């Protein structure tokens, strides 16, 4: 899969907020309604949507994408490093939350009730 398009959207997001100091970024991170969070979620949502259209549904693909961005940035800029790290944290949380909203049939999970009956 060609990740250049997806990497660029993350790099653009980081560049948009890299001019802020780390303390300003921390303030925006703590504000659940900040434009930083909203924009981060939009990048996550677009990336996940595109990945799902390609048949990729596991979080490890998103994690690998973020790691490749971190390597490609090769930055000593504290704000950029902080932003990539924060994206990784948020994306993991958001992916988990979205996965909890899927129905068991979408993941072919066996129901807990069925497992208990099988064990007894």
C-alpha positions as CSV (number, residue, x, y, z in Angstrom):
1,X,0.0,0.0,0.0
2,X,1.3,3.4,-0.9
3,X,1.4,5.5,2.3
4,X,2.7,8.7,0.9
5,X,-0.7,10.3,0.6
6,X,-1.6,9.3,4.2
7,X,1.8,10.4,5.5
8,X,1.5,13.8,3.8
9,X,-1.9,14.5,5.5
10,X,-0.3,13.8,8.9
11,X,2.8,15.9,8.1
12,X,0.5,18.7,7.0
13,X,-1.3,18.5,10.3
14,X,2.0,18.5,12.3
15,X,3.2,21.5,10.2
16,X,0.0,23.4,10.9
17,X,0.5,23.2,14.7
18,X,4.3,23.0,15.0
19,X,4.7,26.7,15.4
20,X,3.0,26.5,18.8
21,X,5.1,26.0,21.9
22,X,4.8,22.7,23.8
23,X,3.0,24.5,26.6
24,X,0.5,25.9,24.2
25,X,0.0,22.5,22.6
26,X,-0.5,20.9,26.1
27,X,-3.3,23.4,26.7
28,X,-4.9,22.5,23.4
29,X,-4.5,18.8,24.1
30,X,-6.2,19.2,27.5
31,X,-9.2,21.1,25.9
32,X,-11.5,18.4,24.5
33,X,-13.0,20.9,22.1
34,X,-9.8,22.5,20.8
35,X,-9.2,22.9,17.0
36,X,-6.1,20.7,17.5
37,X,-8.2,17.8,18.7
38,X,-10.9,18.3,16.0
39,X,-8.3,18.5,13.2
40,X,-6.5,15.5,14.6
41,X,-9.7,13.5,14.6
42,X,-10.4,14.6,11.0
43,X,-7.0,13.3,9.9
44,X,-7.7,10.0,11.8
45,X,-11.2,9.6,10.4
46,X,-10.1,10.3,6.8
47,X,-7.1,7.9,7.1
48,X,-9.1,5.2,8.7
49,X,-11.9,5.5,6.2
50,X,-9.5,5.2,3.3
51,X,-7.7,2.3,4.9
52,X,-11.0,0.5,5.4
53,X,-11.9,1.0,1.8
54,X,-8.7,-0.7,0.9
55,X,-9.6,-3.6,3.2
56,X,-7.1,-2.7,6.0
57,X,-8.8,-2.8,9.4
58,X,-6.2,-3.5,12.0
59,X,-4.7,-0.8,14.2
60,X,-1.1,-2.0,13.5
61,X,-1.4,-0.4,10.0
62,X,-2.3,3.0,11.5
63,X,0.5,2.6,14.1
64,X,3.0,1.8,11.3
65,X,1.9,4.8,9.4
66,X,2.5,7.1,12.4
67,X,5.9,5.6,13.0
68,X,6.9,6.1,9.4
69,X,5.9,9.8,9.7
70,X,8.0,10.2,12.8
71,X,11.0,8.7,11.0
72,X,10.4,10.8,7.9
73,X,10.2,14.0,10.0
74,X,13.6,13.3,11.6
75,X,13.0,16.3,13.8
76,X,14.5,17.7,16.9
77,X,11.6,20.2,17.1
78,X,9.9,19.5,20.4
79,X,6.5,20.6,19.2
80,X,6.6,18.2,16.2
81,X,7.7,15.3,18.3
82,X,5.0,16.0,20.8
83,X,2.3,16.2,18.1
84,X,3.2,12.9,16.5
85,X,3.3,11.3,19.9
86,X,0.0,12.8,20.8
87,X,-1.5,11.6,17.5
88,X,-0.4,8.1,18.3
89,X,-2.0,8.2,21.7
90,X,-5.3,9.6,20.4
91,X,-5.5,7.4,17.4
92,X,-5.1,4.3,19.6
93,X,-7.9,5.5,21.9
94,X,-10.2,6.5,19.0
95,X,-9.6,3.2,17.2
96,X,-10.3,1.2,20.3
97,X,-13.5,3.3,20.9
98,X,-14.7,2.8,17.4
99,X,-13.9,-1.0,17.5
100,X,-16.1,-1.2,20.6
101,X,-19.1,0.1,18.5
102,X,-18.8,-2.6,15.9
103,X,-21.2,-5.6,16.1
104,X,-19.8,-9.0,17.0
105,X,-20.7,-10.3,13.5
106,X,-18.4,-7.7,11.9
107,X,-15.4,-9.3,13.7
108,X,-16.7,-12.8,13.8
109,X,-16.5,-12.8,17.6
110,X,-18.0,-15.8,19.4
111,X,-20.4,-14.5,22.1
112,X,-19.4,-14.8,25.7
113,X,-22.6,-16.8,26.4
114,X,-21.6,-19.4,23.8
115,X,-18.1,-19.7,25.2
116,X,-19.5,-20.3,28.7
117,X,-21.9,-23.0,27.5
118,X,-19.0,-24.7,25.6
119,X,-16.8,-24.8,28.7
120,X,-19.5,-26.3,30.9
